[in-house]
């Protein structure tokens, strides 16, 4: 991209926004070096990375990037042969630990997205980290366990130091010595144990003077009897220092040996940090991934300049190019927002091609341009001592030489800075030339001639920024299809210029100019009315969306209550199953041991059956409507609806509300509203007599996959709700939902429903082998 274009569009400020959201220094440098690219495949890869990072951000929160330091200076020293200090090695270990934690965090969802390759490039540094942690303590000291030799030396030093302290205490208690001391204590000077002797008695205590106090009143003497022992301690301490240096050298060499893998890890961390910085910026800007094309088409709705967004004052604009027209000419009063509109378009194109989401309504379309030229502002070339006009023309001349079909050109106040007639003529010629070269052009101008010229040119279009004549202020709204007006006479009138002067000025205007201004004013009023109507409809739409959100929240509360009831029912059913299953197993043992079923065993079986029949309504949801009492009669084949078994009515209660049903030789009383007519032939089905807990377990099983292909969104969500209820009752932990790819509308609806479901722990797009983007894996709470 052209350096001047990047400068006038304030690209450095956009990069600073991104750098501010990076957690590590290498990622910040990556942000400051970010440039747009012209390869559409690379742009799509960058956009996909931003979108994937934002999905992680919204689903799992910010990545664990804390505690990751910039190791480049440290590793550079190690590479050059320096021995790393203990605290440097601890920083290396801590950073590698955090990097491995980041890897686990990213790979935990098992999502198949653009961030996964970065995470997989983070190496396993466990052996190196463990070795550093084993040798160096949290306080930065090399530990005794770092080597056997170090442990031996320190034990010997400690023993000698204890002996030294014992002798010092003996000297402190010796009257022939203590009377010459300034204070009854000992100290260490230059690694030697000394006594504080009063200066005037220094000759009374034989030994070596190592120091004296600042006042000169005290000298610190190493007593002669301790010199040899002190020498031995110093020799051992020197050996200790050499052993520590040897250990640090070994650890540094281990770091150097791992440098290729460490560099790969740090590069992966840098890219992950950068991707999430893009996602954070997207989230704060309420931005969306654009739809890319290579056809020069731009469609932006409610686009906002990112810098103005963070300043708190921005008027969204709608802007399009490349469909019905290729050249857009924006006219209107000065300070009316023409330049802001131009810069908004330019910076959003740069952001799109750099892989950043756009602060605009969802569905924004942006073309990937090979070249983007912008001539905006009043930059004067000091080096060439050129005038403002000459400076602009020199830049425009370079644009004209290089423009082609893959070029977007942004021109601010084209034709300004010179004679109005010549400036307008030059502006027309420049626009025609650029159009013939196939470039897409957006320009601003105050030349009225360009408005009329634009109407006559094919694939040219006028646009304007609205101006409120009541307040004499611009509204900053961009209107495509309507040229702007200067409003000079209206402003003059409101500022107190006499009416006769205004009238005379209007008479001086050419007739065609007055007619054109009247037509433009009418179009502007109609456009304003349409805009007000649109705003009203948007207000109503927001009210409906708010109402919909309230209903959705209410539905969510009902769904949570439903889930609570289902969970309780499942708990009761499982408790019943465990109890009945145990009793049934005991009875089965008795049946195997006896050729004939005794009456007591039959009685126990009837009791088990009665427990199942009585508890099922409380454990499981009821099914269809009850059968009409008139259809119930002794000898009628019926099905117990909630248990799914068939039997024969053998007796009815006096009030007709209960019936005794024989199922496989076992008789049980059942409420009449739980019965429905059944085919008599089904009585002979062998499994109808299975009245043990095995049948209830079958009721609690459910499929682990749901196919929603071909369903409308409302049908799909109903099916999904029932499917999840059944899966929860069955105790499934993971299920798969097939929704297909298509437009993505069904997938989005499914994901929105899953995100709001209280029993869904997490979900992700399926791996490629299980359907990829066309299916979703759901993890249920237990």
C-alpha positions in Angstrom: 0.0 0.0 0.0 1.1 3.6 -0.7 2.9 5.1 2.3 1.2 8.5 1.9 -2.2 6.8 1.8 -1.5 5.0 5.1 -0.4 8.3 6.6 -3.4 10.4 5.6 -5.8 7.6 6.6 -4.1 7.6 10.1 -3.2 3.9 9.8 -0.7 4.2 12.7 -3.5 5.1 15.1 -5.5 2.0 14.0 -2.3 -0.1 14.6 -2.0 1.5 18.0 -5.5 0.5 18.9 -4.5 -3.0 18.1 -1.2 -2.9 20.0 -3.0 -1.6 23.1 -4.9 -4.8 23.2 -1.9 -7.1 23.0 -0.5 -8.7 26.2 3.0 -9.4 25.0 5.8 -7.2 23.6 6.3 -9.3 20.4 2.6 -9.2 19.6 2.6 -5.4 20.1 5.5 -5.2 17.6 3.4 -7.4 15.2 0.5 -4.9 15.6 2.7 -1.9 14.9 4.0 -3.6 11.7 0.6 -4.7 10.4 -0.1 -3.8 6.8 -3.0 -4.6 4.5 -2.4 -7.3 1.8 -3.9 -7.6 -1.7 -4.1 -11.4 -1.8 -7.8 -12.3 -1.2 -6.9 -15.8 0.1 -4.5 -14.3 2.7 -7.2 -11.7 3.6 -9.7 -14.4 4.1 -7.2 -16.4 6.3 -6.7 -13.3 8.4 -10.4 -12.6 8.7 -11.1 -16.2 9.7 -8.5 -16.0 12.4 -10.0 -12.9 13.8 -13.5 -14.5 13.7 -12.3 -17.7 15.4 -10.5 -15.7 18.1 -13.7 -13.7 18.8 -15.7 -16.9 19.1 -13.3 -18.2 21.7 -13.4 -14.8 23.4 -17.2 -14.8 23.7 -17.5 -18.5 24.6 -14.5 -19.1 26.8 -13.2 -15.6 27.8 -9.8 -14.1 27.4 -6.8 -16.4 26.9 -4.4 -16.9 29.8 -1.6 -14.7 28.5 -0.5 -13.4 31.9 3.1 -14.2 33.0 4.5 -14.6 29.5 7.7 -12.5 29.3 9.7 -11.3 26.3 12.5 -13.8 26.3 14.3 -12.5 23.3 17.0 -10.5 25.2 17.6 -13.4 27.6 17.8 -16.0 24.8 20.0 -13.7 22.8 22.5 -13.6 25.6 22.4 -17.4 26.0 23.0 -17.8 22.2 26.1 -15.6 22.4 27.6 -17.8 25.2 26.6 -15.9 28.3 25.6 -17.9 31.4 22.1 -17.0 32.5 21.4 -15.8 36.0 19.1 -17.8 38.2 16.3 -15.2 38.0 16.6 -15.3 34.2 16.2 -19.1 34.1 13.2 -18.8 36.4 11.6 -16.3 33.9 12.3 -18.8 31.1 10.7 -21.6 33.0 7.7 -19.5 34.0 7.1 -18.3 30.4 7.3 -21.8 29.0 4.9 -23.0 31.7 2.4 -20.3 30.8 2.8 -21.1 27.1 2.0 -24.7 27.7 -1.0 -23.7 29.8 -2.2 -21.5 26.9 -1.8 -24.5 24.6 -4.0 -26.7 26.8 -6.6 -23.9 27.1 -6.8 -23.5 23.3 -6.9 -27.3 22.6 -9.4 -28.1 25.3 -12.6 -27.3 23.2 -11.2 -29.5 20.4 -12.4 -27.0 17.9 -11.1 -27.4 14.3 -10.4 -23.8 13.5 -7.5 -21.5 12.4 -6.2 -21.1 16.0 -5.6 -24.8 16.5 -2.4 -24.9 14.3 -0.9 -22.0 16.3 -1.7 -23.9 19.6 -0.2 -27.1 18.3 3.1 -25.3 17.5 3.6 -24.6 21.2 6.1 -27.3 22.2 6.2 -29.6 25.3 8.9 -28.0 27.5 8.1 -30.0 30.6 11.6 -31.6 30.9 13.4 -28.3 30.7 11.0 -26.5 33.0 11.2 -29.4 35.6 15.0 -29.3 35.5 15.1 -25.6 36.1 12.5 -25.8 38.9 14.5 -28.7 40.5 17.7 -26.7 40.5 16.5 -23.2 41.4 14.2 -22.1 44.1 11.5 -19.5 43.9 13.8 -17.0 45.7 16.4 -17.4 42.9 18.8 -19.5 44.9 20.5 -22.6 43.5 19.2 -25.4 45.6 21.3 -28.0 47.4 19.6 -30.8 45.3 20.9 -29.3 42.1 24.0 -31.6 42.4 25.5 -34.1 44.8 28.7 -32.1 44.9 26.9 -28.8 45.8 25.0 -30.6 48.6 28.3 -32.0 50.0 30.1 -28.6 49.9 27.2 -26.8 51.6 27.0 -29.5 54.4 30.7 -29.1 55.0 30.5 -25.3 55.0 27.6 -25.4 57.4 29.5 -27.7 59.8 32.5 -25.4 59.8 30.4 -22.3 60.3 28.8 -23.9 63.3 32.2 -24.7 64.7 33.3 -21.1 64.0 30.2 -19.7 65.8 30.9 -21.9 68.8 34.5 -20.6 69.0 33.3 -17.0 68.6 30.8 -17.5 71.5 33.7 -18.8 73.6 35.7 -15.7 72.8 32.8 -13.4 73.7 32.6 -15.1 77.1 36.4 -14.9 77.7 37.0 -11.9 80.1 40.4 -11.3 78.6 38.8 -10.6 75.3 35.3 -9.2 76.0 36.6 -6.2 78.0 38.2 -4.8 74.8 35.0 -5.2 72.7 32.7 -2.3 71.7 29.7 -4.6 71.9 29.4 -8.3 72.9 28.6 -9.7 69.4 30.4 -10.9 66.3 29.9 -9.9 62.6 31.0 -10.8 59.1 33.3 -8.5 57.1 34.4 -9.5 53.6 33.3 -13.1 54.3 35.4 -13.3 57.5 34.1 -13.6 61.1 35.2 -10.6 63.2 34.8 -9.1 66.6 34.1 -5.3 67.1 37.1 -4.1 69.1 37.5 -0.6 70.4 40.1 1.2 68.4 42.4 2.0 71.3 42.7 -1.7 72.2 43.3 -3.1 68.8 46.7 -4.4 69.8 45.2 -6.3 72.7 43.3 -8.7 70.5 45.6 -10.6 68.2 44.3 -11.1 64.7 43.7 -9.5 61.2 41.9 -6.2 60.9 39.3 -6.4 58.1 37.4 -3.1 58.5 36.6 -0.2 60.8 33.5 1.8 61.6 32.8 5.1 59.9 33.5 6.9 63.2 36.8 5.2 63.5 35.9 4.2 67.1 35.6 0.5 66.2 37.9 -1.9 64.3 36.7 -5.3 63.1 39.3 -8.0 63.9 39.3 -11.6 62.9 40.8 -13.3 66.0 44.0 -15.2 65.3 42.7 -18.6 66.5 39.9 -18.4 63.9 42.0 -17.5 60.8 42.8 -21.0 59.7 39.2 -22.1 60.1 38.0 -19.0 58.2 40.5 -19.8 55.4 39.0 -23.3 55.1 35.5 -21.9 54.9 36.5 -19.4 52.2 38.1 -22.2 50.2 34.9 -24.3 50.4 32.8 -21.3 49.5 34.9 -20.7 46.4 34.4 -24.3 45.4 30.6 -23.8 46.0 30.6 -20.8 43.7 32.4 -22.8 41.0 29.8 -25.6 41.4 26.9 -23.1 41.2 28.5 -21.6 38.0 28.8 -25.1 36.6 25.1 -25.9 37.3 24.0 -22.6 35.8 26.2 -23.3 32.7 24.5 -26.7 32.3 21.1 -25.2 32.6 22.0 -22.4 30.1 23.2 -25.1 27.7 19.9 -26.9 28.1 18.1 -23.7 27.1 20.4 -23.2 24.1 19.7 -26.8 23.0 16.0 -26.1 23.1 16.2 -22.7 21.3 14.6 -23.9 18.1 11.6 -25.3 19.9 11.4 -22.3 22.3 11.5 -19.9 19.3 8.7 -21.9 17.7 6.7 -21.7 20.9 7.2 -17.9 21.3 6.2 -17.3 17.7 3.0 -19.3 18.2 2.2 -17.3 21.4 2.9 -14.1 19.6 0.4 -15.0 16.9 -2.2 -16.2 19.3 -1.9 -13.0 21.3 -2.2 -10.9 18.1 -5.2 -12.9 17.0 -7.0 -12.2 20.3 -6.0 -8.6 20.2 -7.9 -8.4 16.8 -10.8 -10.2 18.4 -10.9 -7.7 21.4 -10.8 -4.8 19.1 -13.7 -6.3 17.0 -15.7 -6.8 20.2 -15.2 -3.3 21.5 -16.1 -1.8 18.0 -19.1 -4.1 17.8 -17.6 -5.1 14.4 -18.3 -7.9 12.0 -16.3 -10.0 9.5 -16.9 -8.5 6.0 -17.9 -10.5 3.0 -14.9 -10.2 0.6 -14.9 -10.0 -3.2 -12.5 -9.2 -6.0 -15.0 -7.3 -8.2 -14.6 -3.8 -6.8 -17.9 -4.0 -4.9 -18.3 -2.1 -1.6 -21.5 -2.1 0.4 -21.3 -0.6 3.9 -24.3 0.0 6.1 -24.1 2.0 9.3 -20.3 2.2 8.9 -18.4 4.0 11.7 -14.9 5.4 11.7 -13.0 3.5 14.5 -11.2 6.5 15.9 -14.4 8.5 16.2 -16.1 5.5 17.7 -13.7 5.6 20.7 -14.1 9.4 21.0 -17.8 8.8 21.6 -19.2 10.9 18.7 -19.8 9.2 15.4 -22.6 9.3 12.9 -22.9 6.0 11.0 -23.0 6.3 7.2 -24.2 4.0 4.4 -22.0 3.8 1.4 -21.8 1.7 -1.7 -19.6 1.5 -4.8 -19.1 -0.8 -7.8 -22.7 -2.1 -8.3 -24.7 0.7 -10.1 -21.8 3.2 -10.3 -18.0 3.2 -10.1 -17.5 6.9 -9.4 -19.1 8.6 -6.4 -19.0 12.4 -6.2 -19.8 13.8 -2.7 -20.8 17.5 -2.5 -22.0 19.7 0.3 -21.0 22.5 2.7 -17.5 22.7 4.2 -17.1 21.0 7.6 -20.1 18.9 6.7 -18.5 15.5 7.0 -17.4 14.9 3.4 -13.8 14.2 4.4 -14.9 12.0 7.4 -17.0 9.9 4.9 -14.0 9.6 2.7 -11.6 8.6 5.5 -14.2 6.2 6.9 -14.3 4.3 3.6 -10.5 4.3 3.2 -9.7 3.1 6.7 -12.4 0.4 6.6 -10.9 -1.0 3.3 -7.5 -1.0 4.9 -8.9 -2.8 8.0 -10.6 -5.4 5.9 -7.5 -6.2 3.9 -5.4 -6.3 7.1 -7.7 -8.9 8.6 -9.6 -6.7 11.0 -13.4 -6.7 11.4 -15.3 -3.7 10.3 -17.3 -1.4 12.6 -20.4 -1.6 10.4 -23.7 -3.5 10.2 -23.3 -7.3 9.7 -23.0 -8.4 6.1 -20.7 -5.5 4.9 -19.2 -6.2 1.5 -15.7 -5.1 0.7 -13.5 -5.6 -2.3 -9.9 -6.5 -2.0 -7.9 -3.9 -4.0 -4.3 -4.2 -5.2 -3.8 -0.5 -4.8 -5.4 2.2 -2.6 -4.6 5.9 -3.2 -5.9 8.7 -1.0 -5.2 12.4 -1.5 -6.8 14.0 1.6 -6.0 17.1 3.5 -3.7 20.0 2.9 -0.3 18.4 3.1 2.3 20.6 1.5 5.6 19.3 0.2 8.3 21.3 1.9 11.2 19.4 0.2 10.0 20.5 -3.3 8.8 23.9 -2.2 5.6 23.3 -4.1 2.3 25.0 -3.5 -0.7 23.2 -2.1 -2.2 22.8 -5.5 1.0 21.6 -7.0 1.5 19.1 -4.1 -1.9 17.6 -4.7 -1.4 17.4 -8.5 2.0 15.7 -8.1 0.3 12.9 -6.0 -2.7 12.7 -8.4 -0.3 12.4 -11.4 1.3 9.4 -9.7 -2.2 7.9 -9.1 -3.2 8.4 -12.8 0.0 6.6 -14.0 -0.6 3.6 -11.7 -4.4 3.3 -11.6 -6.1 0.1 -12.9 -9.1 -2.1 -12.3 -7.8 -3.2 -8.9 -7.4 0.3 -7.6 -9.5 2.4 -5.2 -8.9 6.2 -5.4 -10.1 8.6 -2.7 -9.8 12.4 -3.6 -10.6 15.2 -1.2 -11.7 18.6 -2.6 -10.8 17.7 -6.2 -10.0 20.8 -8.3 -9.5 23.1 -5.3 -6.7 25.5 -4.9 -6.8 27.0 -8.3 -9.0 28.9 -10.7 -12.6 27.5 -10.2 -13.3 27.1 -13.9 -10.0 25.4 -14.6 -10.2 23.4 -11.4 -13.6 22.1 -12.3 -12.5 21.2 -15.8 -9.4 19.4 -14.5 -11.5 17.5 -12.0 -13.9 16.3 -14.7 -11.0 15.1 -16.8 -9.3 13.3 -13.9 -12.5 11.4 -13.0 -13.2 10.4 -16.6 -9.6 9.2 -17.0 -9.7 7.1 -13.8 -13.0 5.6 -14.8 -11.6 4.6 -18.2 -8.7 2.9 -16.4 -11.3 0.8 -14.5 -10.5 2.3 -11.1 -13.2 2.8 -8.4 -13.3 6.5 -7.3 -14.8 8.4 -4.5 -14.2 12.2 -4.4 -15.4 15.2 -2.6 -15.7 18.7 -4.2 -17.4 22.1 -3.8 -17.6 22.7 -7.5 -21.3 22.8 -8.5 -20.4 22.0 -12.1 -19.3 18.5 -11.1 -22.8 17.8 -9.8 -24.4 18.4 -13.2 -21.5 16.7 -15.0 -22.0 13.6 -12.8 -25.7 13.3 -13.8 -24.7 13.0 -17.4 -21.9 10.4 -17.0 -22.6 6.7 -17.1 -21.8 4.9 -13.9 -21.2 8.2 -12.1 -23.3 9.0 -9.0 -23.9 12.1 -6.8 -23.9 12.0 -3.1 -24.2 14.7 -0.4 -23.9 15.2 3.3 -27.0 16.6 4.9 -27.1 20.1 6.4 -29.7 21.5 8.8 -30.5 25.0 7.8 -32.3 25.7 11.1 -29.2 25.1 13.2 -26.7 26.0 10.5 -24.9 22.8 11.3 -24.1 19.6 9.3 -25.8 16.3 10.3 -22.8 14.3 9.0 -25.3 11.9 7.2 -24.3 10.7 3.8 -27.1 10.6 1.2 -26.3 8.7 -2.1 -28.2 9.8 -5.2 -28.7 13.5 -4.2 -26.1 16.2 -4.8 -25.3 18.7 -2.1 -26.1 22.3 -1.8 -23.8 25.1 -0.5 -26.7 26.8 1.6 -24.7 30.0 1.4 -27.8 32.2 0.9 -29.7 30.5 3.6 -26.9 30.9 6.1 -26.4 34.5 5.1 -30.1 35.2 5.7 -30.1 33.6 9.1 -27.0 35.6 10.1 -28.8 38.9 9.4 -28.0 39.8 5.8 -30.8 42.1 4.6 -33.6 40.4 2.7 -33.2 42.6 -0.4 -29.6 41.5 -0.6 -30.6 37.8 -0.5 -33.3 38.4 -3.1 -30.9 40.1 -5.4 -28.4 37.3 -5.0 -31.0 34.8 -6.0 -31.9 36.8 -9.1 -28.3 36.8 -10.1 -28.3 33.0 -10.1 -28.9 31.4 -13.6 -32.4 30.1 -14.1 -31.2 26.5 -14.6 -29.2 26.8 -11.3 -32.3 28.0 -9.4 -34.4 25.2 -10.9 -31.7 22.7 -10.1 -31.4 23.9 -6.5 -35.2 23.7 -6.1 -35.2 20.2 -7.4 -32.4 19.2 -5.1 -34.1 20.8 -2.2 -37.3 18.8 -3.0 -35.3 15.6 -3.3 -33.5 16.3 0.0 -36.8 16.9 1.8 -38.2 13.6 0.4 -35.1 11.8 1.3 -35.3 13.3 4.8 -38.9 12.2 5.1 -37.9 8.7 4.0 -35.0 8.7 6.5 -37.4 9.7 9.3 -39.7 6.9 8.3 -36.8 4.5 8.3 -35.8 5.6 11.8 -39.3 5.2 13.0 -39.5 1.7 11.7 -36.1 1.0 13.3 -37.5 2.2 16.6 -40.4 -0.1 16.3 -38.2 -2.9 15.3 -36.0 -2.3 18.4 -39.2 -2.3 20.5 -40.2 -5.6 19.0 -36.7 -7.0 19.5 -36.9 -5.9 23.1 -40.3 -7.6 23.5 -38.9 -10.7 21.8 -36.0 -10.7 24.2 -38.4 -10.5 27.2 -40.4 -13.4 25.8 -37.2 -15.3 25.2 -36.1 -14.7 28.8 -39.5 -15.9 30.0 -39.2 -19.0 27.8 -35.8 -19.6 29.2 -37.1 -19.5 32.8 -39.9 -21.9 31.8 -37.3 -24.2 30.2 -35.2 -24.1 33.3 -38.2 -25.1 35.4 -38.9 -27.8 32.9 -35.4 -29.1 33.2 -35.6 -29.0 37.0 -38.7 -31.1 36.9 -37.2 -33.5 34.4 -34.1 -33.9 36.5 -36.1 -34.6 39.6 -38.2 -37.1 37.6 -35.1 -38.8 36.3 -33.6 -39.0 39.8 -36.8 -40.6 41.2 -36.9 -43.0 38.2 -33.3 -44.1 38.7 -33.8 -44.6 42.4 -36.8 -46.8 41.7 -34.9 -48.7 39.1 -32.1 -49.5 41.4 -34.4 -50.7 44.1 -36.6 -52.8 41.9 -33.7 -54.2 39.9 -32.1 -55.4 43.1 -35.3 -57.1 44.2 -36.0 -58.5 40.8 -32.5 -60.1 40.7 -33.2 -61.8 44.0 -36.5 -63.1 42.7 -34.8 -64.3 39.5 -32.4 -66.3 41.6 -35.3 -67.9 43.4 -37.1 -68.7 40.1 -34.0 -70.4 38.7 -33.8 -72.6 41.8 -37.4 -73.7 41.7 -39.2 -75.5 38.9 -42.5 -74.1 40.0 -43.1 -70.5 40.9 -44.5 -70.4 44.5 -47.2 -68.1 45.6 -44.9 -66.0 47.7 -42.6 -65.4 44.7 -45.7 -64.5 42.6 -46.8 -62.1 45.3 -43.4 -60.4 45.4 -43.5 -60.0 41.6 -46.9 -58.5 41.8 -45.6 -56.0 44.4 -42.7 -55.1 42.2 -45.0 -54.6 39.3 -47.3 -52.4 41.4 -44.3 -50.2 42.4 -43.4 -49.7 38.8 -46.9 -49.0 37.7 -47.6 -46.6 40.6 -44.3 -44.7 40.3 -44.0 -44.3 36.5 -46.4 -41.3 36.2 -44.4 -39.4 38.7 -41.1 -40.4 37.1 -41.8 -39.9 33.4 -43.9 -37.4 31.4 -47.4 -38.6 30.4 -48.1 -39.3 26.8 -51.3 -39.0 24.8 -54.9 -38.2 25.8 -56.7 -40.8 28.0 -59.0 -43.4 26.5 -62.7 -43.0 26.8 -64.0 -44.9 29.8 -66.7 -46.4 27.7 -64.1 -48.5 25.8 -62.9 -50.1 29.0 -64.5 -53.5 29.8 -63.5 -56.8 31.3 -61.7 -58.8 28.7 -60.6 -55.8 26.7 -57.0 -55.6 25.5 -55.4 -52.4 26.7 -52.0 -50.8 26.8 -50.6 -49.0 29.8 -49.5 -45.9 28.1 -46.6 -44.7 30.3 -45.1 -48.1 30.5 -45.8 -49.3 27.0 -46.9 -52.8 28.0 -50.1 -54.6 26.9 -52.5 -56.7 29.0 -56.1 -57.7 29.6 -58.6 -56.0 31.9 -59.8 -58.6 34.4 -61.8 -56.4 36.8 -63.1 -52.8 37.1 -63.6 -50.7 40.2 -67.2 -49.7 41.1 -66.7 -46.1 40.0 -65.0 -47.2 36.8 -61.9 -45.0 37.5 -59.5 -48.0 38.1 -59.0 -51.3 36.3 -57.1 -54.5 37.2 -54.9 -55.5 34.3 -53.3 -58.9 33.7 -49.9 -58.6 32.2 -48.0 -61.8 31.6 -49.7 -63.5 34.5 -49.2 -60.6 36.9 -52.2 -58.5 37.9 -52.1 -54.8 38.9 -54.6 -52.0 39.5 -54.1 -49.1 37.2 -55.9 -45.7 36.9 -58.3 -45.8 33.9 -56.9 -42.6 32.4 -53.5 -44.4 31.9 -55.0 -47.0 29.6 -55.7 -47.0 25.9 -57.2 -49.7 23.6 -54.7 -52.2 22.1 -54.8 -54.8 19.4 -55.6 -58.2 21.0 -52.8 -59.8 18.8 -50.2 -57.8 20.6 -51.0 -59.8 23.8 -49.0 -62.7 22.4 -45.8 -60.6 21.9 -43.2 -62.2 24.2 -41.6 -59.0 25.4 -44.9 -57.6 26.7 -44.5 -59.5 29.9 -41.1 -57.9 30.6 -42.1 -55.9 33.7 -38.7 -55.7 35.2 -36.5 -52.6 35.4 -35.0 -53.5 32.0 -38.1 -52.0 30.3 -37.9 -48.7 32.2 -34.2 -48.5 31.2 -35.3 -48.8 27.6 -37.7 -45.9 28.1 -34.8 -43.8 29.4 -32.5 -44.5 26.4 -32.4 -41.9 23.6 -30.4 -41.5 20.4 -27.1 -39.6 20.5 -27.6 -37.9 17.1 -30.3 -35.5 15.7 -30.7 -34.8 12.0 -32.2 -31.4 11.3 -31.6 -31.3 7.5 -34.6 -30.0 5.6 -36.4 -28.5 8.6 -37.4 -24.9 9.1 -35.9 -23.1 12.0 -39.0 -23.3 14.2 -39.4 -27.0 13.4 -35.7 -27.6 14.1 -35.8 -25.9 17.5 -38.8 -27.9 18.6 -37.1 -31.1 17.6 -33.9 -29.9 19.3 -35.7 -29.2 22.6 -37.2 -32.7 22.7 -34.0 -34.3 21.7 -32.0 -32.6 24.5 -34.7 -33.5 27.0 -34.5 -37.2 26.0 -30.7 -37.1 26.0 -30.6 -35.6 29.5 -33.0 -38.3 30.8 -30.9 -41.0 29.2 -27.8 -39.7 30.9 -25.9 -38.9 27.7 -22.8 -36.7 28.1 -22.2 -35.9 24.4 -24.6 -35.7 21.4 -24.2 -34.7 17.8 -26.6 -32.4 15.9 -26.5 -32.4 12.1 -27.7 -29.0 10.7 -25.8 -28.7 7.4 -23.9 -25.7 6.1 -26.2 -23.9 3.6 -26.6 -20.2 4.5 -25.6 -20.8 8.1 -29.0 -19.5 9.4 -30.1 -22.9 10.8 -26.6 -23.4 12.4 -26.8 -20.0 14.0 -30.3 -20.6 15.4 -29.1 -24.0 16.8 -26.0 -22.3 18.4 -28.1 -19.5 19.9 -30.5 -22.1 21.4 -27.6 -24.2 22.8 -25.9 -21.1 24.2 -29.1 -20.3 26.2 -29.8 -23.9 27.4 -29.0 -24.3 31.1 -28.0 -28.0 30.7 -25.5 -27.4 27.9 -22.0 -27.3 29.3 -20.3 -26.4 25.9 -20.6 -27.0 22.2 -18.3 -26.8 19.1 -18.3 -27.5 15.4 -17.7 -31.2 14.7 -14.3 -32.4 13.5 -14.0 -32.8 9.7 -14.5 -36.6 9.9 -17.8 -36.1 11.8 -19.3 -33.4 9.5 -17.1 -30.3 10.1 -19.1 -27.1 9.8 -22.3 -29.0 9.0 -22.6 -30.6 12.5 -22.2 -29.5 16.1 -20.9 -31.6 19.1 -22.8 -30.8 22.3 -21.5 -31.5 25.8 -24.3 -31.9 28.4 -24.1 -31.2 32.1 -24.5 -34.1 34.5 
